[in-house]
Amino acid sequence: MKERLSEKWRTFRQWQQKPYEVAPLSEVHHKCATCGTEYQGNYCPRCGQSSKIGRYSFKNAFLLFLDVWGLGNRGMFRTLRDLILRPGYMIRDYLSGMQMAYFPPFKLFFLLTALSLVVEGGINLKGKNYFEEARIVMNNYLEEAKAESVTAEEKEADKTVREYSNKFLTLQQRFPNISTLAFLVIMSGFLYIFFRRSPAIPGLRYSEFLVSQVYITDMFSIYNIVLEFLCFNINLNYITFLLPLIPLKQMSGFPWWKVIVFTLLAGMMLFIPFFIIGIISMFVIVH
């Protein structure tokens, strides 16, 4: 039993590290049903129609529907699978030039953000509205702080904090893409300081590293969407914050201890400016 599991694990590891292989060209001669061109291969050289498209079927209709929305082309489902099972190796393949095999990172980012808003807004197994729950928790916290306020100045400051908090939650709900992308640009800058000399990707550029962070965010979103749709205990969401370590390890080729130390150092560097901004904001609000 142990040997069988070890063999399956070795096979899985080999599959993880093996780049995607494009299907060989078909040697069968085809006649395109759209333009009548006779050709040999997988696609018509004149109009681009796939040789697999024949008479109408529900399968073909579904694939065409996905193509209309940009989901059926460039390996959407392959990208989702690889982001779950081999994220770092997939990102390394994409950065090396294998871009037609995978769905574009930014396009996937916006699609997953939209899906996340739908799930967090109440389209899940229990109909939970995560935004309202966050607002209630914030208001309860501010109510407790208000109860402890004594002077009129403190009460006015609490009122101002409540207003700013509600505005922040509203903006986060309406424009999640902007805040997430801004955080990505800043965080990837600090991470790049440590990962720019990755042994697996010589000469890694910041633009490449930023793309890798977008893909890692996509992977993070996939897990969060599943957990939020199933309405699992919210504490499980905190565990998902450890997931980015996996693609960073696979992509960079650094040992685990370096990946963990570098990520912690980048997080500490990121915390300092946010802490300063928070202190300044509180000082402005109070005064």
C-alpha positions as CSV (number, residue, x, y, z in Angstrom):
1,M,0.0,0.0,0.0
2,K,2.8,2.4,1.0
3,E,4.8,1.6,-2.2
4,R,1.7,2.1,-4.3
5,L,1.0,5.5,-2.8
6,S,4.7,6.5,-3.2
7,E,4.5,5.5,-6.9
8,K,1.4,7.5,-7.4
9,W,3.0,10.5,-5.7
10,R,6.1,10.2,-8.0
11,T,3.9,10.0,-11.1
12,F,2.0,13.1,-9.9
13,R,5.2,15.0,-9.3
14,Q,6.5,14.1,-12.7
15,W,3.2,15.3,-14.2
16,Q,3.4,18.6,-12.2
17,Q,6.8,19.4,-13.5
18,K,6.2,18.4,-17.1
19,P,5.3,21.3,-19.4
20,Y,2.0,21.2,-21.3
21,E,2.3,19.4,-24.6
22,V,0.3,20.6,-27.6
23,A,-1.7,17.9,-29.4
24,P,0.0,16.8,-32.6
25,L,-1.5,17.9,-35.9
26,S,-4.1,15.7,-37.4
27,E,-3.0,13.8,-40.5
28,V,-6.6,13.3,-41.7
29,H,-7.7,15.4,-44.6
30,H,-10.7,17.6,-43.9
31,K,-13.1,19.8,-45.8
32,C,-14.2,22.9,-43.9
33,A,-18.0,23.0,-43.6
34,T,-17.9,26.8,-43.5
35,C,-15.7,27.8,-46.5
36,G,-15.2,24.5,-48.3
37,T,-11.3,24.6,-48.0
38,E,-9.6,21.2,-48.0
39,Y,-6.8,21.0,-45.6
40,Q,-4.8,18.7,-43.3
41,G,-4.5,19.7,-39.6
42,N,-6.6,20.8,-36.6
43,Y,-7.9,24.1,-38.0
44,C,-9.0,25.5,-41.3
45,P,-6.2,27.8,-42.6
46,R,-8.7,30.0,-44.3
47,C,-11.4,30.7,-41.7
48,G,-10.0,29.1,-38.6
49,Q,-12.8,26.7,-37.9
50,S,-11.8,23.7,-35.8
51,S,-11.8,20.3,-37.6
52,K,-13.8,18.9,-34.7
53,I,-16.8,21.0,-35.5
54,G,-19.3,19.0,-37.5
55,R,-23.0,18.6,-37.3
56,Y,-24.9,20.5,-34.7
57,S,-24.8,19.0,-31.2
58,F,-25.3,20.2,-27.6
59,K,-21.6,19.8,-27.0
60,N,-20.7,22.0,-30.0
61,A,-23.3,24.6,-29.0
62,F,-21.9,24.7,-25.4
63,L,-18.3,25.1,-26.7
64,L,-19.4,27.9,-29.0
65,F,-21.2,29.6,-26.1
66,L,-18.0,29.5,-24.0
67,D,-16.0,30.9,-26.9
68,V,-18.5,33.9,-27.2
69,W,-17.8,34.8,-23.6
70,G,-14.0,34.1,-24.0
71,L,-14.1,31.0,-21.8
72,G,-13.7,28.2,-24.3
73,N,-10.5,29.4,-25.9
74,R,-6.9,29.4,-24.7
75,G,-7.3,26.7,-22.1
76,M,-9.7,28.2,-19.5
77,F,-10.3,24.8,-17.8
78,R,-6.7,23.7,-18.3
79,T,-5.6,27.0,-16.5
80,L,-8.0,26.4,-13.6
81,R,-6.8,22.8,-13.2
82,D,-3.2,23.7,-13.3
83,L,-3.6,26.7,-10.9
84,I,-5.0,24.1,-8.4
85,L,-2.6,21.2,-9.0
86,R,0.6,22.8,-10.4
87,P,0.4,26.5,-10.1
88,G,4.1,27.5,-9.9
89,Y,5.1,25.2,-12.8
90,M,2.2,26.5,-14.9
91,I,3.3,30.1,-14.2
92,R,6.9,29.2,-15.1
93,D,5.6,27.7,-18.4
94,Y,3.6,30.8,-19.2
95,L,6.5,33.2,-18.5
96,S,8.7,31.1,-20.7
97,G,6.5,31.8,-23.7
98,M,3.8,29.1,-23.6
99,Q,1.0,31.7,-23.6
100,M,-1.5,30.3,-26.1
101,A,-1.9,27.2,-23.9
102,Y,-3.3,29.2,-20.9
103,F,-6.0,31.7,-20.2
104,P,-4.7,35.3,-19.9
105,P,-4.0,36.2,-16.2
106,F,-5.6,39.6,-16.0
107,K,-8.7,38.4,-17.9
108,L,-9.1,35.5,-15.5
109,F,-8.5,37.9,-12.6
110,F,-11.5,40.1,-13.6
111,L,-13.7,37.0,-14.3
112,L,-12.9,35.5,-10.9
113,T,-13.5,38.9,-9.1
114,A,-16.9,39.1,-10.7
115,L,-17.7,35.6,-9.7
116,S,-16.5,36.3,-6.1
117,L,-18.8,39.3,-5.8
118,V,-21.7,37.1,-6.9
119,V,-20.9,34.4,-4.3
120,E,-20.1,36.9,-1.5
121,G,-23.3,38.8,-2.3
122,G,-25.5,35.9,-1.4
123,I,-25.4,33.3,-4.3
124,N,-24.1,30.5,-2.1
125,L,-25.5,27.4,-0.4
126,K,-26.8,29.3,2.6
127,G,-27.6,32.6,1.0
128,K,-25.1,34.4,3.2
129,N,-24.2,38.0,2.4
130,Y,-20.6,38.3,3.4
131,F,-20.5,42.1,2.8
132,E,-23.4,42.7,5.2
133,E,-21.7,40.4,7.8
134,A,-18.5,42.4,7.6
135,R,-20.5,45.7,7.9
136,I,-22.3,44.3,11.0
137,V,-19.0,43.2,12.6
138,M,-17.5,46.6,11.9
139,N,-20.5,48.5,13.3
140,N,-20.6,46.3,16.5
141,Y,-16.9,47.0,17.1
142,L,-17.5,50.8,16.6
143,E,-20.6,50.6,18.9
144,E,-18.4,49.1,21.7
145,A,-15.8,51.8,21.1
146,K,-18.6,54.5,21.2
147,A,-19.8,53.1,24.5
148,E,-16.4,53.7,26.0
149,S,-16.2,57.3,24.7
150,V,-16.6,59.9,27.4
151,T,-16.0,63.4,25.9
152,A,-17.9,65.0,23.0
153,E,-14.7,65.0,20.9
154,E,-14.3,61.2,21.3
155,K,-17.9,60.6,20.3
156,E,-17.5,62.8,17.3
157,A,-14.3,60.9,16.3
158,D,-16.2,57.6,16.7
159,K,-18.9,58.9,14.4
160,T,-16.3,59.9,11.8
161,V,-14.6,56.5,12.0
162,R,-17.9,54.8,11.5
163,E,-18.7,56.9,8.4
164,Y,-15.2,56.3,6.9
165,S,-15.5,52.5,7.6
166,N,-18.8,52.2,5.9
167,K,-17.5,54.2,2.9
168,F,-14.5,51.9,2.7
169,L,-16.6,48.7,2.8
170,T,-18.9,50.2,0.1
171,L,-15.9,51.1,-2.1
172,Q,-14.4,47.6,-1.6
173,Q,-17.7,46.1,-2.7
174,R,-18.1,48.3,-5.8
175,F,-14.5,48.4,-7.0
176,P,-12.7,45.3,-5.7
177,N,-10.5,45.1,-8.8
178,I,-8.9,48.5,-8.2
179,S,-8.0,47.8,-4.5
180,T,-6.7,44.3,-5.2
181,L,-4.6,45.4,-8.2
182,A,-3.1,48.3,-6.2
183,F,-2.2,45.9,-3.4
184,L,-0.7,43.5,-5.9
185,V,1.5,46.1,-7.5
186,I,2.8,47.2,-4.1
187,M,3.2,43.7,-2.6
188,S,4.8,42.3,-5.8
189,G,7.4,45.1,-5.6
190,F,8.5,44.0,-2.1
191,L,8.5,40.3,-3.0
192,Y,10.5,41.0,-6.2
193,I,13.3,42.3,-4.1
194,F,13.9,38.8,-2.8
195,F,12.7,36.6,-5.7
196,R,14.3,38.5,-8.6
197,R,17.3,36.1,-8.5
198,S,15.1,32.9,-8.7
199,P,17.3,30.0,-9.8
200,A,14.5,28.5,-11.9
201,I,13.9,31.7,-13.9
202,P,17.2,33.5,-14.7
203,G,16.9,37.2,-15.3
204,L,13.4,37.5,-13.9
205,R,11.9,40.9,-14.7
206,Y,9.4,42.8,-12.5
207,S,6.8,42.7,-15.3
208,E,7.0,38.9,-15.4
209,F,6.9,38.7,-11.6
210,L,3.8,40.9,-11.5
211,V,2.1,38.6,-14.0
212,S,3.0,35.7,-11.7
213,Q,1.4,37.4,-8.7
214,V,-1.8,38.0,-10.7
215,Y,-1.9,34.2,-11.5
216,I,-1.3,33.5,-7.8
217,T,-4.1,35.8,-6.8
218,D,-6.3,33.9,-9.3
219,M,-5.4,30.7,-7.6
220,F,-6.2,32.2,-4.2
221,S,-9.6,33.4,-5.5
222,I,-10.5,30.0,-6.8
223,Y,-10.1,28.4,-3.3
224,N,-11.9,31.3,-1.6
225,I,-14.8,31.2,-4.0
226,V,-15.2,27.5,-3.4
227,L,-15.0,27.9,0.4
228,E,-17.4,30.8,0.4
229,F,-19.9,29.1,-1.9
230,L,-19.9,26.1,0.4
231,C,-20.2,28.4,3.4
232,F,-17.4,26.6,5.2
233,N,-16.2,28.0,8.5
234,I,-14.6,31.4,7.9
235,N,-11.5,30.3,9.8
236,L,-10.6,28.1,6.8
237,N,-10.1,31.2,4.8
238,Y,-7.2,32.1,6.9
239,I,-5.5,28.8,6.0
240,T,-5.7,29.8,2.3
241,F,-3.3,32.7,3.0
242,L,-0.6,30.0,3.2
243,L,-1.4,28.8,-0.4
244,P,0.7,31.4,-2.3
245,L,3.8,29.8,-0.7
246,I,3.3,26.8,-3.0
247,P,3.4,28.5,-6.4
248,L,6.3,30.8,-5.1
249,K,8.3,27.6,-4.3
250,Q,7.5,25.8,-7.5
251,M,8.0,28.9,-9.7
252,S,11.3,30.2,-8.1
253,G,13.1,27.0,-7.4
254,F,14.2,28.3,-4.0
255,P,14.1,25.9,-1.0
256,W,11.1,26.1,1.4
257,W,12.9,28.0,4.1
258,K,14.0,30.7,1.8
259,V,10.5,31.1,0.3
260,I,9.0,31.4,3.8
261,V,11.6,33.8,5.1
262,F,11.5,36.0,1.9
263,T,7.6,36.2,2.1
264,L,7.7,37.1,5.8
265,L,10.3,39.8,5.1
266,A,8.3,41.3,2.2
267,G,5.1,41.2,4.4
268,M,7.0,43.1,7.2
269,M,8.2,45.7,4.7
270,L,4.6,46.1,3.4
271,F,3.2,46.5,6.9
272,I,5.4,49.5,7.7
273,P,3.9,52.0,5.1
274,F,0.4,50.8,5.8
275,F,0.9,51.2,9.5
276,I,2.2,54.7,9.0
277,I,-0.8,55.6,6.7
278,G,-3.2,54.2,9.3
279,I,-1.6,56.3,12.1
280,I,-1.8,59.4,10.0
281,S,-5.4,58.7,9.0
282,M,-6.5,58.2,12.6
283,F,-4.7,61.4,13.6
284,V,-6.5,63.3,10.9
285,I,-9.9,61.8,11.8
286,V,-9.5,62.5,15.5
287,H,-8.4,66.1,14.9
